[in-house]
Amino acid sequence: MPELDRQPILEGERLRLRPLRADDWAALYAVASDPLIWEVHPSHDRWQEPLFRSFFDDALAKGGALVVIDKASDEVIGSSRFQAYDPADGGSVEIGWTFLARSHWGGASNAEMKRLMLAHALGFVERVDFRIGEANLRSRGALEKIGGRLSDRVELAETTGGMVRHVVYEITRAGLAAGPLA
């Protein structure tokens, strides 16, 4: 099977996802500078420019980052990443580091973005993982809404506030085909 392209261009009815570029800084920080986006996230201070700059630079350096564009307005509304690609045993990749402008919460944007990313990834790997801060009930609920299954894996990650427990959700090819995004 060919290797996963971690920076594809994906197009849906309302959204276009394309590889993150250095010149996306101003538009993406304009979205990320909203403290309410990060209020329940383990890195709750990521709205501050130096911390978001580090996040942005890391995304560029590691590859796999996509910017999310609202097709109706042609405005950047967030980003997400494909990371931790592992081709072994049927393959897996992590989708994460996702955030959307609050104007796109609660509607179809998250589901469409994840549907596009999952359909792409599951053409190459058997499983997609989502690592979420254990106390981030907003993100956990959003993932359960799209068919994420809580695994028994728990990881520790260092944030600006210290070590934080993360739970791991997963969606497999079969899970996507039988789930709410099918």
N, C-alpha and C positions, 0 to 999 in steps of 0.2 A: 504494500500500500504506500502511496506517496506521502511525504512528510507534510504535516499541517502548516499551511500558510497562516502565520499569526498576525499578519497585517493586510487582510483582504479589504476590498471595497464591498460593502453589503448594502443593499437597497431594499427597503420595504415600502409600504403604502405611504407612511408618514415620515419615516426616518431614513437618513443615509449615514452610514458609518464608514469612515475612511481612516487611513493611518494618521496618527498624530504627527504634526510637524512643529518645528521650533517657532514658526510664525503664528501658531495657534495660541501662544501664551496669553495675550491680552484678552481675547474672547473667552478663553477657558477660565482665566482667573476672574473675569467679570462674573461668571456663574459661581465659581468656587468660593468667592469672598463673602458669601451669605452664611453667617454663623449658624443659622437654623438648619442648613443642610447637614452639618457635622454634629449637631447637638447630642445625638445618641450614639455616634460613632466612637470607637475606641480612641481615634485621633481627633478628638473633639475640637482641637485648636488648629486644625488644618486650614481653616479659612484665613489665617494670618499669612501675609505674603511670603515671609522667609520659609515657613513650613510648607506652603503650597509650592513654592519654587523648588524645594528639595523633592517633593512628590513629582512634579512635572519633569524635572531633570532626570529623575530615576526612570520615569516612564519612557522618555526618549532614549536613554542609555540602554535599557533592557530590551526595547522593541516590544511588539505585541500590543501596544496601546492604540486605541481607536478613539477618534473624536466623534461625537454624536451630533448630527445636524438635523434640525427641524426643516423638512423640505418645503413647507408652506411659507416660512419666513426666511429660509436660508441662514438661520442663526445657529451658532453653536449652543447646545443645551446641556452638554455633559461629556463624559468619557467613560470608557471601560477598558479592560485589558485581558488578553490571553497570556497567561504566565504558567510556569512550571510544567511545560510540555514534556511528557514522558512516553515514548513510543512502546515501551515494554508491556507485555501481557495485554494486548488489545489496545493499549494506549489510553492516556488521560491527559487532560489539560485543566488548568484552573481559570475560571472567569471571575474577575474581581476588580477591586479598586474602582468600583463603579459609583458614579454620582450623577444626578440629574438636577436641573433647575427645578425649584419648587413649583413653577408654573406647569411642570409636566409630571407632577406626582399624582397618584390616584387615578390616572386615566390609563390609556393604552400604551403609553410610551415605553415603560419598563418592559411590559410583556412583548412588545414588538422588537425592542432591542435584544432581549434575551432570546426570543425565537430566532432572530437572524443569526445571532452568535452561536446558539446551540446547533442549529441546522448546519451551519458551516463546520463547526468543530466535530460534530458527530459523524460527519462524512469521512473523518480521518481517525478518530479515536472512539473507543467504546464508552468512555465515561468522562463527564465534566464535573469538576469539584468546585465548590463555592465555600470559601473560608470566611466566617462571619464572627465578629466579636460576640461572645456569649450573651452579653447584656443588650445587644443591639436588636431589640425586638422589632423595630420598624423594618430593618433589612431581612430579618428572619421571617417575618410575616409575608413580606413581598416575595421571598423565595418559595415559601410554602404555597402561596397563591399560584405560582407558575409550575408547581409539581415537584419542587425539590424535596428529596427524602433525606432526613437527618440520619447521618451515619453514626457509628460509635467512635469515630476519630475525633480527638481533641488535640489542639496544638497551642503552644504558648508563643506569643509574639511580643516583641518589645515595641512600645510606643513612647511618645514623649511623656506620658503619664506613668510609665513603668510597664511591667509584664501584664499581658491581658490574655485570658483564655479565649480561644476561638473554637467554635464548633464547625464541623465540616458537613455540608449538605452535598448531595450528588444527584445528577440526572444522567441516566444511561440512554443508549439508543432506544431500547424497549420502553423505558420510562417516558421519553419524549413522545414516542409514537402513541402511547396510551394515555398521555397526560393532557392537561388543559391547553397546552400550546399546540397540540396536534391539529 
